[in-house]
Amino acid sequence: MYEPRSLDTVFTHKLFRVPDYQRGYAWGLDQLEDFWEDLVNLPDKRSHYTGVLTLKEMPIKNLEEDENEFWLIEDHGFKLYHIVDGQQRLTTFIIFLQALIDHVRNLPENSGQPDENIFLTESLTIKSVQDQYLFMVKPNDNYRSYKFGYTTDNPSYKYMRYRILDEESPGTVSETFYTLRLGNALQFFSQQLSTWHDQEGFKGLQSLYRTLTKRFLFNEYIIKDEFDVFVAFETMNNRGKKLSDLELLKNRLVYLTTLYTEDELNPAARKELRDSINDAWKEVYYQLGRNKSRPLNDDDFLRAHWTMYFKYSRKTGRDYIRFLLDEQFSPRRVHKKVVHNVELEPAEEQVWEEELDENEDDNGSGNNADTPTKSAELRPTEIRDYVLSLKESSIYWFKSFYPEMAEDISEQEKSWLQRLNRVGMTYFRPLVMAILKNVYEEADRIHIFKQIERFIFIVFRMTTTRSNYRSSEFYNFARAVDRDEVSVSDIETALINRTSFAFDGDGFFDGDKLYSVLEKHFDEESGFYKWSGLKYFLYEYELSLLSGTRQKKVDWSDLLKTSKDKISIEHIYPQTDTDDWLQAFKGLDEEDRAAYKMSLGNLLLLSSAINSSLQNDSFNKKKHPKFRNDGTKARNGYSDGSHSEIEVSQHDLWGPDQIRNRGLKLLNFMEQRWELELGDEEEKLELLFPTLPDPSGSN
């Protein structure tokens, strides 16, 4: 470890590469803002300590003679380093520098000028800055050799060159969650520099450049050959932003490939296995980041795949990564060393209890403390099989979230996957992933998706069943499906059996639980409006009104808005009485009127935010659109709203009879849609008006 060094000395005769066991660029807005604030607020004549830059010098044999960087090593004495720790900070420096160069190059006074004629400081041109930090162009050749970059099999390799550093692109550049972060960082600095230039002038830009290159200091540490670089990386865990479990696992698997002897894994097979790991993670990160506006969580996917591939445990949310790192892919399974088990008495605060399902027993047994045990050997084929499964599964994990972006499934299957997402897939997503991956007949997949959706609606939306009800059973089904140990009919049977508690001996839905929930909501003066299944139910009813000649008028995303001016569920008979509405509900006392306001038949799915302006208008005014004096429409009315609104608009008036009748119609739809029976009309009215003693005779 030496004295802290500035970036202009750190980059002297060095080539930096992000190795394959590293993750991509992970800094978000918070880290970028911290970097910017450190830069612009650093007092004159003060330095900013940035941290340790840990590097591993790579032998020249690791670079082929035909690679773009070889001439810098052979002719100019450059050395190649892999970045073990400090990647995020160096990447940010490179992106900032490129944003600064872009800004200066695009100034009106520099229009059309070559880079060697555009000065960033009094003595440094853009060309000289590029040569020092970004890339050099080999004389008499037309290619760039980059000072900083990724190994060529990293998904960010092309994006960094062609989208950040402006190299002419040869074609399509794939984008992932990590490339999104790279692009966001460039956009962030471009905007900040533009504002800074407006405030501080060109000298302000020059000051930022000098501050960053001369007064941001690193302690540079070079790892020697005998030091284990993979263990160092895992221990450091990237100080700037904690590694995800998926990132840690990749490092571990690459590390394990180095532990096998040549008798166990010859050089060609070792390279092939390492390539398989890199290729798998490349696909995984592509799938997780395909929807750039809503990328999927690394560790959620890893946990779900672990459930499907290995086993399910109810111990803790972190149990999966402990198993993967400490058991399945532990180095001792490659070293094959004998370990003697020793029982230690844990401190009281370290003890935690395992949560067991109602049909599970804690049958764990301990080993004899005096008996030496030996971990089963981890064969290279086990690593290969695992990463291939991870790679393939990521495709179906993405489809389960965003079926509308999948090109190889039918519209019918997409619609059922979308329903599962709308109703809330709860703990079924690993099973859905396994079904998409392993059940080859589309009709079978659609059939079981329908059964899962019905189970979720009945168990979690119509009853008060706890959220982890039978979770272990269906988590284990995911593994069984992946191993081809169960059929679709086996899953269907289990789903039907596990909903049987919600039905009586005659097959009628037992409405007591739903009734008690609704009664509580009515007592709290919210009624059906607070029922957790309301939005999904009304949306399904809206879809049922579609036909071949009708277009979709409301999107599920409209129901997820939370801004105050976005109302998605309307009380037709408003919560605040006016003279018009009091006349329509003449003869009912305040308590009875409140029951009608909160009943299912009075709640309506709206097609757009503009309907929030309906508020307490009379029914006749709500039915029709409102126009301004110039003839333009001020807001929609029910008559040109959603199909549910149009249906309501067919009534001449809105009173107790209409609310009762519409409520019964909606419950009849519920019976048909989810294949259940709620009882006769009187029993249905009890659900619609749980706080009225005799709803059928109240008017």
N, C-alpha and C positions, 0 to 999 in steps of 0.2 A: 504494500500500500504506500503510495507516494503522496506528496503534497497535492491539494486540490488543483485541478488543471482546467483551463478554459476550453471552450469548444473549438477554438481555432487551433489549439495545440493537440486536442484529442483527435482531430481529423487529419493530422499530419501523417501522410504515408500509410493510411489505414483504409481497408475495405471492410464494411460492416454488413453482416448478413443475419437475418432473423432465421434461426434454424427450424427444422421441421417439427421439433417437439414443442415449440412455442405456439401460443395462440396468436390471433391477429390483433389488430389495433382495437383497443377496448375503451379508450377514453370517451366520455360523454361530456355534456355541457358543463357540469360542475367542475370537472378536472380542467377543461379548456379555460373556463373563467378564472380559476385559480392561477393557471399558467400566465394568462394575460395580465391579471392584477399584480402578480409578482414582477412581471416585466416592466409595466408602466409605472409602478410605484417604488421601484428600487432607487434609493437616494444616490446622488452623485458620489463617486469615490467609494461606494460600498459594493460588496460582492454578495451574490446569492448562492448559497450552498444547495446544490440540486440533489445530491445523494451519491450513492456508489454506482459506478458503471462496471459491471462484472463481465469480463470477456474471456473467451476460450480461443487461443491462437490455433488456427487450423494449418496442418502441414501442406506444403505446396502440392503434394501428391493428390490432395483432394480436389484439385482444380485441373481440368483437362486443358490441353494446349489450345484447343479451338474455342474455348470459352472467351467471352468478350473481355474479361478482366485479366486474362493471363499476361498480356503485354505489360500491364502496370506492375505486376509482380516480377516478371522476368527482366524488364528493362529499366524500371524505375524504383525498385526496392520496396514496393508496397507489401504489406502483410494482410492476410485475410483473417478476420475474427468473427466468431459466432457470438451473438449477444445473449448472455445468460440472464442478466438483469439490467434493466434500463431501457428496454425496447420502446416502451410507451413514450418516455421522455425524448429519446432520439428521434422517434417517428414524428412527434409533435414539432420538434425543431426543424426537421426537413420540410414538413408541410407549411409551417410558418414562413420559412425562407422562400418557398415557392410562391406563397401568397404575396409576399413582399415584392418579389421579382415581377410577378404578374401585374401588380398594382403600378409599379414604376414603369414597366414596359408600356402600359396602356395609357400613360399620361399623354395629353395632347402634344406636348413638346417633343415626345419621343416617337411619335407616329412614323412608321416606316423605317426607323433606324435599326441597324443590326445590333445585336447584343453587345458586341465589342465597342460600340460607340456610345452606349448608354451607361452613365456613371451612377452608381448607387451611393458612393461616397466621393470625396474629392479625388481619390486615387484608385478606387476599385470600380471596375465595370461589372455589369451583370455577368458577362462572360467569365471574368476572373473569379467571381463568387461561385458560379456554377462549377468551375474547375476545382475549386477548393472543397466544396461541400456536397455537391449533387452528382455531377458526372463529368467525365472527360471524353472527348471524341478523339479516337486514334487518328493520327495524321495519315492522309492518303486513303483513309477508309471512311465509310459513312455509317458508323454505328457508335452507340454510346456505351461507355463502361461506367456503371453506377457505383458511387462511393457507399451508398446505403441502399439496401433492398432486402428482398425475401429470397429464400431458396426457390427454385423454379417450380416446384410442385406445390407451393403455397397458393391458396386461392387469391391472395391479395397481390401476387407478383405482377400480373398484367395490369391490374387496376392502378397500382402505384405508378407504373411507368407511363401508362397511356391516359389515365384520367387525372392524375395529380401532377406528374412531371412533364406532361405535354408532349411526350414522344408520339410520333405519327402512328395511329392505330392500324394494325393489319386486318382488323375485323371485329367481330363481336367480343366484348369483354364481359364475362359473367360477373354478377353482383351478389353479394352476401351481406349478412349482418355486419361483418367486419369492414367490408368495402363501404357500406353506408356510413360507418363511423369515420372512415378516411375522408369521404366526400363532405360530411358534415363539418369536420375540422377545417377543411379548406374554405368552406363557405363562411364559417365563423370568423376566421382570421381575415378573410377578404373584407367582410363587413366592418370589422373592428379597425382595420388599417385605413379604410376609406374615411371613417369618422375621425380617426386620429389625425389623418392628413389634413382634413378640413379644419381641425382645431389647432394643430401644432405646426403645420406647414411641412415642407420637405425636410427641414432640419430635424423635425420630430421623428420622421422615418429613419433618418440616418442615426439618430440617437438610439432608437430601438435596436437597430442592427448591431451597433457597437456594444450595447449593453448585453445583448443575448450572446454574442460570439466571444466577448472578452470578460464578462463579469458574472456569467452563469457557470458555476464551477462544479466539477465532478471529482470524486476520488476514483481513480481508475485502478481496477484490480484484475490481474491476469491469472486465470486458473491454470495451474500446471497440469501436465499430462497425468500424473499419478492421482490427482484429485478427481473425485467422481462428479462430473458435470451435471448429470441428471439429478443426483441427490441434492446438489447445490441449488439447482433450479427449483426443485420441489420445496426445499427448505425456505428459500427466499420468498417464494409465492408472490413474486412481483409486488413490491411495496406500493406502487402507485395505485393499483386497483386489484383487489383480491381475485385470484384465479377462480373460475368456476370448477365444479367437480369434473365436468367433461374435459376441461383443459388439463387438469391434474392427471386424469386417467390417460390421456394421450401421451403425456410425458412419461408416465410409468410404463406403458406398453412399449414405447420406443426404447426405453432404458432396458427392459427385459430382453429385447433382441440382442443387446450387447453382452449379456451374461452367458449365453450358450457357448459351449466349446465348438470348435470347428467340426468335431466328430458328430455333435448333435445338430449343428446348423452350419452348413458350408457357406462360404462367402456369397455365392449366388442366391442361395435360399434365404440368407439373412437379409440381403438387399430386397428380395421379392417380398418378404414379410414386412419389412419396414415400409416399402412402397404401398403395400396393402393397407397398412395403418394410415399412412398419409392420404391415400385415396379415399378411404372410408371417412375420415374426418373432413376432407374436402367436400364430399357429398352431404354429410350431416350438416355442416355449416351453411352449405348452399340451401338445403331444405329449410333449416331453421330461419334463415334470413330472406326467403323468397318473397314474403310479404314485407316489404321494407318499412311500411308504415306501422306494422304490428308484428315485429319479429317474435319468434317463439323462444321460450326460456330453455337454456342449455340443460339445466339440471332437472327440470320437469321431464324432459325427454329421456335423459339418462335413467332417472328413477323408474319411469314407465317401462323402459326396455328391460331394466333389471328385473322388474316384476314379471315380465313376460318370458325372459330368457332363463333366469335362474330360480328365484323363489320369491315369495312375499313374506314379509315380517311386519308385525304390528308394533314393533318395539318403539322406534322413534323415527322422525322424519329423516334422520341422517344415517339410518342403519344401512341403506343401500351402498353408500360410498365407503363405509367401514368394511363392508363385505368385499367390495371390489378391490380396494387397495390393500387391506390387511389380511384378506383370506385368499380370494380367487387369484389375484394378480400380485401376490406378495413375492418379493425376490427370493425368499427362502424356498419357494416351490420350484425355483430353478436351481438354486444352490443345493437343494436337497439335504440340508444339514439336519442332524438329529437335535431335537429340542426336548428338554425335560420340563414337563408341566409342573408348575409350582402354584399352590393355592395361597393367596394373600388375603388378609382380612381388609376389606375396603373401609375407608373412612366413611362416617355416617352420611356426609353431604354428597358422597359419590354414588350412593345407592339409588337406583331408580327402578320402578316397577314396570313390568311388561304388561301392556294392555292386551287382554285376550278377548277374542270373540266369544259369543255365548256358547258356541259349540266346539271350542278349542280347549285343550288341556295343556298345562305346562309340564311336559314330560321330558324336559331336558335332563341329561345325565352327564355327570362330570367324569373325567378320566382319573385314574389312580395317580396320585402325585408322584409316585416312585417309578411309574412306567414311562420309559422314553417313547416319544411318539415321533413320527416322521410324516411331514406333509406329503400328500400325493404329488407326484411329479407333474409339473405343468408342461405339457408338450407344445411345441410351436404350432401344431395344427389346431389346438384349442384357442390360441390367440387369433389365428387366422379365421377360424369359424366364427368367433365372437365378433370381430370387427366387420366381417362380411354381413352378419346379421344386423349389426348396428347400422351399417350403411344402407341396407335394403329397407330396414324398418323406418328410417327417417323419412323415406318417401311417403309411406302410409301414415306416419304421424302427421305430416303436413296436410295430407288429404283429409284427415279427420277434422282438422281445424278449418281448412279453407277448400272445401270440395268444389266451390265455384271456380277455383283457379286450376283444377285438374282437367286434363284434356282427354283422359282415357276412361272416364266413367259416364254412364248415361245420366240424363236429366232426372230420371226417377230416383236413381241412387243418390245423386247430389241432393235432391229434395229431402230425403230421409236423413242424410248426414246433417244437413242444415237444421232440420227439426231437432235432432239430438243436441246440436250446439245451442239452439234457442231454449230448449226446455232445461238445459243444464246437464251436461254429460256425467257429472259427479265423478264416481270412481270407475266408470265404465270405459274411459278412453283407452287404457292398455288393451282391454278386450276388443274394442272396436279396431284398434291398430292391428291386432293379431288376426281378426276376421278379414280385414282388407288385404292382409299379406298372404293368408293361407287358405281362405275359402275361395275357390276359383269360379264357382257359378254365381253370376250376378243375382239371379232369383233367390238363391239361398242367403246371400248377404242382405238383400233388401228385406227378406222375411224376418231375419233375426234382428235387424235394425228396428223394424216395426215393433217387435216384441220388447226390445230394450226400452224404446220410447214409451210404450204403454206401461211398463214396469215403473219407470221414473215418474211418470205423471200420476199414477195411482198411489205409489208408495210415498213419494216425497212431496207431491203437490196436493193430493187429496186427503192425506192422513198426516198425523204429526210424528211419523216414524223418524227415529234418529238418523242422522246423515250417514252413519257408517253401517247401517243395517245390511248384513250379509256381505259386506265388502270383501272379506277374506275369500269367501267362496268364489266370487266373480273375478277377483284378482287371480286366483289360482286357475280359473277357467282360461285366462289369457295364456298362461304357460301351457296348459293342456292343448289349446288350439294350435299354438305355435309348434308343438311336438306331434300334432296329428293324433292325439289321444282321445279326443271327443268329437262328436258330430254336432251339427247345427241343431238337430232334434234334441240332443242331450241338454244343450244350453236353453232351448225353448222350454223344455220340461221343468228345468230348475227355475226359470223366470216365472212360469205359471204357478208352480208350487209355492214360491216365496211371496206371491201376492195373495195367496189363499186366506191369510189372516184378515184381509180387508173385506171378505165376503161371508155371508151366513150360509147355513146348510142348504138353502134353496137357491143359492147362486146370486142373491141380491147383494148389492154393495152395502156394507155396514156403514151408514152415514153418521154414526154417533161421534166419531172423532172429528170428521169435517164439521158437523153441527156444533160441537163444543168450541172449535176454533172460530167459526163464524160468529157464534153467540158472543164470544169475547170481543171480537172486532166490532160487532154492533153495539155492545155496551160501551166501547171506547169511541163510538160515533164515527167509525170509519167503514164498517161493514165489509162488503166484497172488495172494496177499493184496496184494502190491505191484504187481501188473499194473495199468497205468493204465486199462485198459478194463473192469476187474472190476465196478465198481458199475453202470456203464451196461449191461453185458452181463447181470448178474443181474436188473436191473430190467426189461430187455426180456423175459427169461425169465418173470419174475413176470407181466408183462402178457399173455404168451402163454397163461397158465393161466386167464385170465379168460374168462368166457362170459356169455351173456345172463342167466343166473341167479346169477352170482357178482358180488359187489361188490368194488370196489377196496379193498384192505386196507393198502396202504403207499403213501406219497406220496414223490415224488422229494425233496422238501424235507427229509424225515427223514434222507436220506443225506448231507445237507450240514451237519448239526450237527457241531460240533467239541468240545462240552463232554465232559468225561471220562466222564460218566454216560450218554452217548448212544452206544451201540454199534450200528452198522447192519449190519455183516457179522460173522457168527458162525462160529467154528470148531466144527463139530458134535463132532468128536473134539477135545477141548480141547488147548491147547498144553502144559498141565501134566498129567502122567499121575497117575491114581489107581488103586487096586487093581482097581476095576471095569473101567476102560479097559485096563489091562495084560492083564486076562483076555481082553477082546475082541480084542486084537491079539497074542495069545500066539504065540510062535514067531518074531516079528520083532525084529531088534536095534534099538537106539536110532536109528540112521541111517535105517533103513527106516521106522520109526514116524514119524519127523519128516517124511519124504517124503509119507506119507499125510495127515498133519495139514495140510500146505501145498498139497495138490492141489486142483484145482478142485471136484471132487465133494464135498469136505468143507466147502465154504464156502457159507453160507446167508444169504439176505436176511431180516432181521428186521423185524417189523411195528411194534415200539415199543421204547422205552428200557427198559421193565421187564424185557425179556428179558436185559438185561445181568446180571441176578442169577442166570442159569443157570450161568454160569462153568464149574466143573469137575464139575457134577452128572453122574450116570450118564445114559445115553441114555434109560432108562425114566423118570427123573425129569424130564428135559428135555422129554419128549413131553407131559407132562400138566401142567395148571395146579396151582399151589400155593395152598392155602387156609389162612387163619388159624384160630385156635381158635374165633372167633365165626362162622365160616362164610363170611366175606368173602374174595374172591380177593386173594392177596398178589402174584401175578404170573401172566402168561400162560405157556402151554406151546406147543410146536409145534402141538399139535392145535387150538388156537384162535388161531393166529398168521396170518402171511401165507399165501397159497396155496402158495408154495414150502415153507413150514414144514409145512403140512398134508400135502403130498405126502410129505415126509420122515417124518412121524409115522406113515405107514402101515406102515413097516418094524417088525418085531419086535425087531431088534437092529441095531447099527451097527458094521461092521467093514470089513476090506479089500475084500471083494467088493462091499459096498454103495457104498463110495467110488469104486471103479473103474467100476461100472455107472452110477452117477449122473454121473460125469465123462464117460463116453462119451455118455450121453444129452444132456448139455449141449453137447458138441461137435457132436452130430448136429443139435441145435437151431441152433447157430451156422451150420452148413452150409446149412440150409434158410432161415434168416432173412436171411443176407447173400449167398446164391446163390454158394457156393463149395464146393470139395471139398478135404477135409483128408487124404484117403488112406484106407487100410484101417485095421482096428482096431489093428494093431500100431503103425502110424505115429501114430495118435491117442494110444495109451498112452505113446509116447515124449514127446509134448507134456504129458501129464498127470503124468508122473513122470520128468522129464529127468535126474535124478541117480541113478536106479536102472538098473543095467545090463540087467536083464531084468524089467521090471515085470509082464509077463503071467504070469511063473512065480515071482514072489517069494513067493507064498503057496500 
